[in-house]
Amino acid sequence: MDRSDQAAEHMRGGWNCAQSVVKAFSAELGVEEEAVVRMAASFGGGMARNGYVCGAVSGAAIVLGARCGFSDPADTEARTKNVAKVNALIEKFQKENGAVLCRELLSIDPKNPEDWKRVGEAGAFANKCPLFVQSAAKILEEILAEK
């Protein structure tokens, strides 16, 4: 099973979208799995169910930061490389899925609790969201494989 399939399985197992992606890549991040999963906890549902950027994309961006980020603000080359990789992630995800915002992917008003209930009852978290998680993880794998 590749990491994109693992990420989808994590989502089906109850982890949120961001956690599912980082959990699938945690072994290579140099951070304990529990720590990285906790760091991603707030990004589910487009950041605490606010419908912003899909948590799967945010989780992938966390992995990119861990793998290709910068720790010196004067390192403009590393900063530029990281920004390019995250922008590639966003563009590819949007092209593949039609949107990058959770509220658009799930067709919800995130401030309406009944919408969250409706998409949950319709099986989005068990069926639709794992596909977004899988997509983000697959795109992430492609970006990480690039030189």
C-alpha positions as CSV (number, residue, x, y, z in Angstrom):
1,M,0.0,0.0,0.0
2,D,1.5,3.3,-1.0
3,R,1.3,6.5,1.2
4,S,-1.7,7.9,-0.7
5,D,-3.7,4.7,0.0
6,Q,-2.4,4.8,3.6
7,A,-3.6,8.4,4.0
8,A,-7.0,7.5,2.7
9,E,-7.2,4.6,5.2
10,H,-6.2,6.9,8.0
11,M,-9.1,9.2,7.1
12,R,-11.5,6.3,7.0
13,G,-10.1,5.2,10.4
14,G,-11.2,8.5,12.1
15,W,-8.3,10.8,11.7
16,N,-9.1,14.2,10.2
17,C,-7.9,15.1,6.6
18,A,-4.7,16.9,7.6
19,Q,-3.8,14.3,10.2
20,S,-4.3,11.5,7.7
21,V,-1.8,13.0,5.3
22,V,0.9,13.8,7.8
23,K,0.4,10.4,9.5
24,A,1.2,8.7,6.2
25,F,4.4,10.6,5.8
26,S,5.4,10.8,9.5
27,A,8.2,8.2,9.3
28,E,10.3,10.4,7.1
29,L,9.8,13.8,8.8
30,G,12.2,13.4,11.7
31,V,9.4,14.2,14.2
32,E,7.6,11.7,16.4
33,E,4.3,10.6,14.8
34,E,2.3,11.6,17.8
35,A,3.7,15.1,17.7
36,V,3.2,15.7,13.9
37,V,-0.4,14.3,14.2
38,R,-1.1,16.6,17.0
39,M,0.3,19.6,15.0
40,A,-2.1,18.8,12.2
41,A,-5.1,18.4,14.4
42,S,-6.4,22.0,14.0
43,F,-6.4,21.9,10.2
44,G,-9.3,19.4,9.7
45,G,-12.4,20.8,8.0
46,G,-10.6,23.7,6.4
47,M,-9.0,24.8,9.7
48,A,-11.2,23.9,12.6
49,R,-14.3,23.3,10.4
50,N,-14.2,26.8,9.0
51,G,-14.2,25.6,5.4
52,Y,-10.9,27.3,4.4
53,V,-8.1,25.4,2.6
54,C,-8.8,21.6,2.6
55,G,-7.1,20.0,5.5
56,A,-5.5,17.4,3.2
57,V,-3.8,20.3,1.3
58,S,-2.7,21.8,4.7
59,G,-1.4,18.5,5.8
60,A,0.6,18.1,2.6
61,A,1.9,21.7,3.1
62,I,3.1,20.7,6.6
63,V,5.0,17.8,5.2
64,L,6.5,20.1,2.5
65,G,7.6,22.5,5.3
66,A,9.2,19.7,7.2
67,R,11.0,18.3,4.2
68,C,11.7,21.4,2.1
69,G,11.1,24.3,4.4
70,F,13.7,26.9,5.6
71,S,14.9,27.6,9.1
72,D,17.0,30.7,8.2
73,P,14.9,33.7,7.1
74,A,17.8,35.0,5.1
75,D,17.9,31.8,3.0
76,T,15.9,33.2,0.1
77,E,16.7,30.2,-2.1
78,A,15.1,27.8,0.3
79,R,12.2,30.1,0.8
80,T,11.6,30.4,-2.9
81,K,11.9,26.6,-3.4
82,N,9.3,26.0,-0.6
83,V,6.9,28.6,-1.9
84,A,7.1,27.0,-5.4
85,K,6.5,23.5,-4.1
86,V,3.5,24.6,-2.0
87,N,2.1,26.5,-5.0
88,A,2.5,23.5,-7.2
89,L,0.6,21.4,-4.6
90,I,-2.3,23.9,-4.5
91,E,-2.4,24.2,-8.3
92,K,-2.4,20.5,-8.9
93,F,-4.9,19.8,-6.2
94,Q,-7.3,22.4,-7.6
95,K,-6.9,21.2,-11.1
96,E,-7.6,17.6,-10.0
97,N,-10.4,18.3,-7.6
98,G,-12.0,21.5,-8.9
99,A,-11.4,23.5,-5.8
100,V,-9.0,23.8,-2.9
101,L,-11.4,25.2,-0.3
102,C,-13.2,22.7,2.0
103,R,-16.5,24.6,1.7
104,E,-16.4,24.3,-2.1
105,L,-15.2,20.7,-2.1
106,L,-18.1,19.6,0.2
107,S,-20.6,22.3,-0.9
108,I,-21.3,23.5,2.6
109,D,-21.7,26.6,4.6
110,P,-19.1,25.9,7.3
111,K,-20.9,28.2,9.8
112,N,-24.1,26.1,9.6
113,P,-23.9,23.0,11.9
114,E,-26.7,21.4,9.9
115,D,-24.5,21.4,6.8
116,W,-21.7,19.5,8.6
117,K,-24.3,17.1,9.9
118,R,-25.8,16.7,6.3
119,V,-22.4,16.0,4.7
120,G,-21.5,13.6,7.5
121,E,-24.8,11.7,7.1
122,A,-24.3,11.6,3.3
123,G,-21.0,9.8,3.9
124,A,-18.7,12.5,2.7
125,F,-16.2,11.9,5.6
126,A,-16.1,8.2,4.8
127,N,-16.3,8.4,1.0
128,K,-15.5,11.8,-0.5
129,C,-12.9,13.2,1.9
130,P,-10.6,10.1,1.7
131,L,-10.4,10.7,-2.1
132,F,-9.2,14.3,-1.4
133,V,-6.7,13.0,1.1
134,Q,-5.5,10.4,-1.4
135,S,-5.2,13.1,-4.1
136,A,-3.2,15.4,-1.8
137,A,-0.9,12.6,-0.8
138,K,-0.3,11.5,-4.3
139,I,0.5,15.0,-5.5
140,L,2.8,15.4,-2.5
141,E,4.7,12.2,-3.4
142,E,5.1,13.6,-6.9
143,I,6.4,16.9,-5.6
144,L,8.8,15.3,-3.2
145,A,10.2,13.1,-6.0
146,E,11.1,16.2,-8.0
147,K,14.6,17.6,-7.7
